[in-house]
Amino acid sequence: MLDTTLDWLPSAFIGLMALSFLIYAILDGYDLGVGVLLPLDNSQQRDTMIYSIGPFWDANETWLVLAVGLLLIAFPKAHSIIFQALYLPTALMLAGLILRGVSFDFRTKAPSADKQKWELAFKLGSVLATLSQGYMLGRYITAFDDSWLSLGFAILSAICVTAGYCFIGATWLVMKTEGDLQRRAASWAKVANILMAVGIILVCVSNLLLDARIMDKWLGGIQALVLIPIIALFSFTFFAVDKYLRKVPVANDTGCWYPFFSAIMLFILCFFGLAYSFYPYIVPFQLTIYEAASARESLWFIFVGATLVLPMIIGYTIFSYKVFWGKTTKLNY
């Protein structure tokens, strides 16, 4: 009796896991982007950029831990398949995240003559992590197919995800900084905005061509009409952000939040597009969430724990951003 009354749990857990991955992509996405964008020609600007993410970057990774933990506990079969196929890029991503953590602490908290080297290590760790995540996403979307076309798509995905992280990172800097760095960040954001737009178009077209089932899901019926407002919203957002960035710095910094807010909306739209393309599969076209889920009794026990832990993480996240809101100032440890 318990099994039949708890059949909603796999859907609930895929929702929690998806929410965790989305929040991670947004929050850790901007600080990874800031790391990728660290300039090699201006130490003062590097300092300010590091200060802008200093109170947040480590906590942002909590969402990745939560998402992978939910995948392991709630969908163990899928966890085994996914990370067996993505073992090497996962190791590279973790190496990049570890390099970021080590270099940040040595660069910020232990004054030394090697400060610039640690900043370069932070930048390289950020690049390695973003490219690895993009490649993993591309491999996942192609259901871990080993054909040259699928591998090419994974490489394209790696570049597009890196461009997306650079875009949201640059818009974060537009919101959090002033003066020359804000103008420079606006220039970075304009370039990344174009690259991200082109990347989204290429990935969408490639995704439709990779599998007939995805094309049928989007274009096989009345749901194709939904593409019209989605395309219109994408187009408006990209053009509006570009127009605003060309005016930076704006008097009284009015609307400095707008590019970052737009980047978040673009991330959410892309995420929901992918979710619609593959639901209810957790391993694309191989394993559904119902086939991969743990026993319903186990899921119920975990769900009770998740409903206690998740609000705490959300509350801490909101509190930390409230405390350190406003323009970036120097951090002291």
LUMVONU-251167 format. One record per residue (C-alpha): residue in one letter; x, y, z. Coordinates in steps of 0.25 Angstrom, whole numbers, padded with zeros to 4 digits, always signed. Example, Ala and Ser with C-alpha at 12.3 -4.5 7.8 and 13.67 -1.06 7.14 Angstrom:
<atoms>
A+0049-0018+0031/S+0055-0004+0029/
</atoms>
This chain:
<atoms>
M+0000+0000+0000/L+0011+0009+0003/D+0018+0008-0010/T+0006+0012-0018/T+0003+0024-0009/L+0017+0029-0011/D+0018+0028-0026/W+0020+0044-0026/L+0033+0043-0019/P+0042+0041-0032/S+0036+0053-0038/A+0038+0061-0025/F+0053+0057-0024/I+0056+0060-0039/G+0050+0074-0036/L+0058+0076-0024/M+0071+0071-0031/A+0067+0080-0043/L+0066+0092-0034/S+0079+0089-0028/F+0086+0088-0041/L+0079+0101-0046/I+0083+0109-0034/Y+0097+0103-0035/A+0098+0107-0049/I+0094+0122-0046/L+0102+0124-0033/D+0114+0116-0036/G+0113+0120-0050/Y+0116+0135-0048/D+0127+0133-0039/L+0133+0123-0049/G+0131+0133-0059/V+0138+0144-0051/G+0150+0134-0049/V+0151+0131-0064/L+0151+0146-0067/L+0162+0150-0057/P+0171+0160-0065/L+0186+0157-0066/D+0189+0172-0068/N+0183+0179-0055/S+0185+0174-0041/Q+0176+0184-0035/Q+0164+0180-0044/R+0168+0165-0040/D+0167+0169-0025/T+0153+0175-0027/M+0148+0163-0035/I+0153+0154-0024/Y+0147+0162-0014/S+0133+0162-0021/I+0132+0147-0020/G+0140+0145-0007/P+0128+0144+0002/F+0120+0135-0007/W+0128+0126-0016/D+0131+0114-0006/A+0116+0114-0001/N+0111+0114-0015/E+0117+0100-0017/T+0108+0094-0006/W+0097+0093-0017/L+0106+0084-0026/V+0108+0075-0014/L+0093+0075-0011/A+0090+0071-0025/V+0100+0060-0026/G+0096+0055-0013/L+0081+0054-0017/L+0085+0047-0030/L+0093+0037-0022/I+0082+0034-0011/A+0070+0036-0019/F+0074+0030-0033/P+0086+0021-0030/K+0085+0013-0044/A+0085+0027-0051/H+0097+0031-0043/S+0105+0019-0046/I+0102+0020-0061/I+0105+0035-0062/F+0118+0036-0054/Q+0123+0023-0060/A+0122+0030-0074/L+0127+0043-0069/Y+0138+0039-0059/L+0150+0046-0066/P+0143+0060-0068/T+0137+0059-0054/A+0151+0057-0049/L+0156+0069-0057/M+0145+0077-0052/L+0148+0073-0037/A+0163+0077-0040/G+0159+0090-0045/L+0150+0093-0033/I+0161+0088-0023/L+0171+0097-0030/R+0161+0109-0029/G+0160+0106-0014/V+0174+0105-0011/S+0179+0117-0019/F+0168+0126-0014/D+0172+0123+0001/F+0187+0124-0002/R+0185+0137-0011/T+0176+0144-0001/K+0179+0139+0013/A+0194+0136+0013/P+0201+0148+0007/S+0213+0144-0001/A+0221+0148-0013/D+0214+0138-0021/K+0201+0145-0021/Q+0200+0146-0036/K+0203+0132-0038/W+0192+0128-0029/E+0183+0137-0037/L+0187+0130-0050/A+0184+0117-0043/F+0170+0122-0039/K+0168+0126-0054/L+0173+0112-0059/G+0164+0105-0049/S+0152+0113-0053/V+0154+0110-0068/L+0157+0095-0065/A+0144+0094-0057/T+0135+0102-0067/L+0140+0094-0079/S+0138+0081-0072/Q+0124+0084-0067/G+0120+0088-0082/Y+0127+0075-0087/M+0119+0067-0077/L+0106+0074-0081/G+0108+0071-0096/R+0112+0056-0093/Y+0099+0055-0084/I+0090+0061-0095/T+0095+0052-0105/A+0093+0040-0096/F+0108+0037-0095/D+0109+0033-0110/D+0123+0032-0115/S+0121+0036-0129/W+0129+0047-0135/L+0117+0056-0136/S+0113+0054-0122/L+0127+0057-0117/G+0127+0069-0126/F+0114+0074-0119/A+0120+0072-0105/I+0132+0081-0109/L+0122+0091-0114/S+0115+0090-0101/A+0128+0092-0093/I+0130+0105-0101/C+0116+0110-0100/V+0115+0107-0085/T+0128+0115-0083/A+0123+0126-0090/G+0110+0126-0082/Y+0118+0126-0069/C+0126+0138-0074/F+0113+0145-0078/I+0107+0144-0064/G+0121+0146-0057/A+0122+0159-0065/T+0108+0164-0062/W+0111+0161-0047/L+0123+0170-0048/V+0115+0181-0055/M+0105+0180-0043/K+0116+0179-0032/T+0127+0189-0037/E+0129+0203-0042/G+0138+0211-0050/D+0148+0205-0060/L+0145+0191-0056/Q+0130+0193-0058/R+0133+0198-0072/R+0142+0187-0075/A+0132+0177-0069/A+0122+0183-0079/S+0131+0180-0090/W+0133+0166-0086/A+0118+0164-0085/K+0115+0170-0098/V+0124+0160-0105/A+0120+0148-0096/N+0105+0152-0099/I+0107+0150-0114/L+0115+0137-0112/M+0104+0132-0103/A+0093+0135-0113/V+0100+0128-0124/G+0104+0116-0115/I+0089+0115-0111/I+0084+0115-0125/L+0095+0105-0129/V+0092+0096-0117/C+0077+0096-0120/V+0078+0093-0134/S+0089+0082-0132/N+0080+0076-0120/L+0068+0075-0130/L+0076+0068-0140/L+0083+0058-0131/D+0070+0051-0127/A+0057+0050-0135/R+0049+0048-0122/I+0054+0062-0117/M+0050+0068-0130/D+0036+0062-0129/K+0034+0067-0115/W+0037+0081-0119/L+0032+0082-0133/G+0022+0070-0135/G+0009+0077-0131/I+0002+0089-0125/Q+0014+0091-0115/A+0022+0096-0127/L+0014+0109-0125/V+0021+0111-0111/L+0034+0113-0118/I+0029+0127-0124/P+0028+0134-0110/I+0041+0127-0105/I+0049+0132-0117/A+0043+0146-0116/L+0047+0146-0101/F+0061+0141-0104/S+0063+0151-0115/F+0057+0163-0106/T+0066+0159-0095/F+0079+0158-0103/F+0076+0172-0110/A+0072+0179-0098/V+0084+0174-0090/D+0093+0178-0101/K+0087+0192-0102/Y+0088+0194-0087/L+0103+0190-0087/R+0106+0200-0097/K+0102+0211-0088/V+0110+0206-0076/P+0113+0214-0067/V+0099+0219-0065/A+0096+0231-0057/N+0094+0227-0042/D+0097+0213-0046/T+0082+0212-0049/G+0078+0198-0054/C+0092+0192-0051/W+0085+0179-0047/Y+0077+0177-0060/P+0088+0170-0068/F+0090+0160-0056/F+0075+0158-0055/S+0074+0156-0070/A+0085+0145-0069/I+0078+0138-0058/M+0065+0138-0067/L+0073+0132-0079/F+0079+0121-0070/I+0065+0118-0065/L+0059+0117-0079/C+0071+0108-0085/F+0069+0099-0073/F+0054+0097-0074/G+0056+0095-0089/L+0066+0083-0086/A+0057+0078-0075/Y+0045+0078-0085/S+0053+0071-0095/F+0057+0059-0087/Y+0046+0057-0076/P+0043+0047-0070/Y+0057+0041-0074/I+0068+0043-0064/V+0078+0036-0073/P+0074+0041-0087/F+0065+0031-0094/Q+0071+0019-0086/L+0066+0020-0072/T+0053+0028-0066/I+0053+0034-0052/Y+0043+0023-0048/E+0052+0012-0053/A+0064+0018-0046/A+0058+0022-0033/S+0061+0016-0020/A+0050+0008-0012/R+0038+0018-0009/E+0040+0015+0006/S+0055+0020+0005/L+0051+0032-0003/W+0040+0036+0007/F+0051+0035+0019/I+0060+0044+0010/F+0049+0053+0006/V+0047+0057+0021/G+0061+0060+0023/A+0062+0068+0010/T+0050+0077+0014/L+0058+0080+0027/V+0072+0083+0020/L+0067+0090+0008/P+0061+0102+0015/M+0073+0103+0023/I+0082+0104+0011/I+0073+0114+0004/G+0072+0122+0017/Y+0087+0123+0019/T+0089+0127+0004/I+0078+0138+0005/F+0085+0143+0018/S+0099+0143+0013/Y+0095+0151+0000/K+0087+0161+0009/V+0099+0163+0018/F+0109+0165+0007/W+0099+0173-0003/G+0104+0186-0010/K+0116+0190-0017/T+0129+0182-0014/T+0138+0186-0003/K+0152+0180+0001/L+0151+0167+0009/N+0159+0165+0022/Y+0162+0152+0028/
</atoms>
